[in-house]
């Protein structure tokens, strides 16, 4: 009898498991990501069935969620008046292909960790700020991207190289500045692009060879000429600073532009068809005429060059005599070899040197010693760079060392992304854990690249309990990285905006402690450092917290990477020393109030705040 019951129990268990599979219990990672997202949205009542503490998104048919088996494949929550943020676990949704959160009130930055296999991403008509995250560069299956009508204000990263499947891009009605990224030219499937109502500058030549049918670049600050390839497409271009008149002809030898078939308008409007219809007649200057002009220019230039070289050869002996008493710059090995060949050829055959050989030579190297009053140097500023020695109080790392420590800068070790680049967790062989900031090369001008070591030297001199300590740096192969001490509790932004079952809200005492420590860091930078160090990028994401919630201000000394901020009324900004004093008085009053309450209740006169001594120190 017992054996029969055991068999019945086994059959029932198997059937129950099969039914659970049919009903589609959600993958644990997907379910966790949706719960965190629900909490980050503020647990809105519009999302029926959603739950931050449990539930089965697929089995319970959560609103806006579509599943295939146990995996979440679509999230469509458009126009539900949602607010808050998107959450920080979206990268776990590896089966998600369509994410639509458009027409809501979502704010803050677009999170770096987005679902990696999306084909459609729509975040339009929200209140997102900051930048389009670099992680989008890894979404190789993306065909539709819409972040229009937000408040994005950071320059586009050069991150579109691998997005060859992207056919529709809408980033209109933001505040995006700067030139269009060169990687736009890799969008080989681009059909419709909407860039209007931003602050873009430069030309739009990078878009010329894309298979576009619809392009809107209105109301920006573009300059230059409209590429010939855009004839025949739906083009909106008003509200820019286009150059007037016809575009200049291409340089001699430039191959003709190959127009994409999608750029042609209907009918027989191609150049070849027009030529055929007109019986071979062409208006304007034909190919032969242009060739004649180019040949004439080359002939005249050759004659002028010949006489110039002849004139210089006559003056060479006189010039050399004048320069005998002047210090000469050392010649390079190539120049020495060239001078030897000139000497040999002139000795062997003087006539050959005076004619054909001299035309193929550069001006003699002695011309570099002409007076700076000459026309060649009248408009050239002379810049003498002072030598910069490598800092000795921080360690110099190699790229190989940092690649090993960060797992080749893997996504698993990514801590975050900011204005200057991405930050990775690095664990070295000796067990030490540090944070590596990999500076985005697009934020560096050529001058900044040359001054990187000098900047590292200055940052290495900043020492304060509330300033994140620079441990080392790396400058190799065009890469620039900074190595900082690592703080396990992450940033203040994480504490304030991210919530899960392990998070605890910041109590009032901790908040005041963080504010006071941050103010002390700024007081040190502004009033103790000489010359003063201006941060220019104070935000909660740049305030790191250690295990005791002591604040450490990061990105100090990187202000040269940021544009100058407008401060129309600086007199209304108090010195940081006054801010520190005000916060100290606030803490003192709070402690006095708590002690008074404790005495009234018969408790010992001991501060309820264990960090009181830290405040005063």
Steps between C-alpha positions, in 0.01 A plus 500: 500500500781740590667424168183598311477832686863573422438445130189720508695774676778478240252525210325800657834673555604446138164630372525804727849579369381465139209735566734755658719490192198542271383798703848655451659571835730795440876467486633610843731765352218647293262502796758670723568767238129581469457520877790746527355698212161514674662633818704757306179623337353561844268195501235672284141382519469512121705181474246241599631166626854642534662433836836597647508215750410199288264387231537339161506755212438239230267267689291788641495706178645820641376805315708588195718189528520242221675168551618209294511198728674617816680797342379858480519614137307831495421780746256763371400762757441803281281790616432381856624817677779305666767688695825414673783310331538182296690292754848357492447133408370537146815340360375169646216498246706324235195373305331841482471632144254789536505761780249786472478748789408802288257778596558483875671721759818300557794714612871482578756334279435214261659202682817350359381143554237457228374169354779394263292331229239767431379557147273792594554760775255787545556747785350804326303774676644467849729719710830315467818706539870439443607289206412201288693220679795339327352155563274556199811443288478130596140457378592362160142383431343843557282620211301781665624757754285792615601735784332812359340771714720461807760726660820322393782752492833313475685455172438176312767236556660351190317173559308410183767296324336159561136606455477398136140376548367833629248637250319771700667748736307781670694721742311819421385769744783466750799724572772285344810706405813451291581343166334185373709192592707347222352156573169622352656405166476130604118505522468309176129419550392851604172596335358781714702737719354782708753743652293819508482750786834432665825696516707301251785678321735428212402342170273210412744346252529188717141415400555538126541132409222358719195344326270767642145568388406741781739748664409789729786723620296819551564753776860419590829684440623302198728667245652405166316383191219250447653182351403428141385151604198645684322603182182300467451412870256652748732763652415763763792740552370846598630690803873438447800701375555338163762648266351689207595439141601179327715247678871503402607233251676194640883496493662371180509123490206455737274218373140601430252445782300178467144588579296240679191386303279625781630852440357513148168661436257339266521526121801551280676759710843341523791680325537226242133515405513878468803479274326248278183706472694813403682328220836509671495876569591620847439832667775681689862388499549148375752242609747610231479862611569412862794283396641788294477739795673252730781438248552875456528550875753217527712642214506850651583355842783295352652802327484707820658218699781472244593870521472498879744210530739664252491822702568317825789304348671828407458633855606180676871584537423848633244364747742242630767762561250709698407203712854393589484675835143394587407181691349240270229256603617140459383326184307177510650185356277530191614858439868401540456218248323736261779760524755227423306396191478863386874545544575184305269587212632857477860380487429241235290713269446870569255547215274222622491656846410844365198378303308180554650400837431833664131492414449176694673626814354674803633848582846465659489435874693824567181694420368402841736760650331797334410788725167477686420834341461329164153448358511123553496548878304820541181327606642198681514520880808345652403266781771363724374219721665458834619145572267303724641231725295196592351517851691293754238483776257286297557175315528472123303200369522336161199431281571128536487523881165679495354266238579200719365667813172603333449186293572693179262773618212254500141605551493291818754735660330820386418726795347788309534759228544873541587814309861396441464129431434168667618372838596135558572289806857370490631216717876445495701188578585622850128520583482878482177638350507839326279701264625574148358796309549453126481850355298527180734620224223718355522725810871568438634763264856472374615755758336303782672182380839671519422637847367174646813422704504854638136462600579170675779672692260766625230249599756288686569797729139513625482338844191535718286247692198592286673501160535173308869410495678454168710182514643482151462569130564356155587681178582255222401441139274804495309380808471708818386342825488608864515252790321595823431345837187283499195564720265205548183698565500664159366850450251718683285484187463125544390542861244766413351355183554125492301273725476125547449256783858560621487880500441712807388863486747765608406635841514873569825478696676322214376756249638788708826312543531459122413865438756618755776276363431615144506864610834442671640349180392808305637728770836325461494532120387864496671654800793280599645393165722757333409567229138414567356187341153541350296180463226615255313168511350460848222240498389208712663250262840658575466463878625153595425338835722267700381228737432759773315731258779757503486699175790516255473751214619353169609651166694777676747672269323397178333838440708563187290236321180698561374820332490814707179538698299821511478668840326836448481591870803349679454734798204292616713188540645486854855381569517130583644580843170672587308197373710272722440721804126508433484121476703459819259730684209299358648178637569660837141621532370157403717330760394750768137441415540123529682529831224722639236249397707221653530684833126565513442127458757406766753350258874556536644819346666332209463598139272280296725567207806274498656718232481823702874506561560442129289805420704728721840370394 
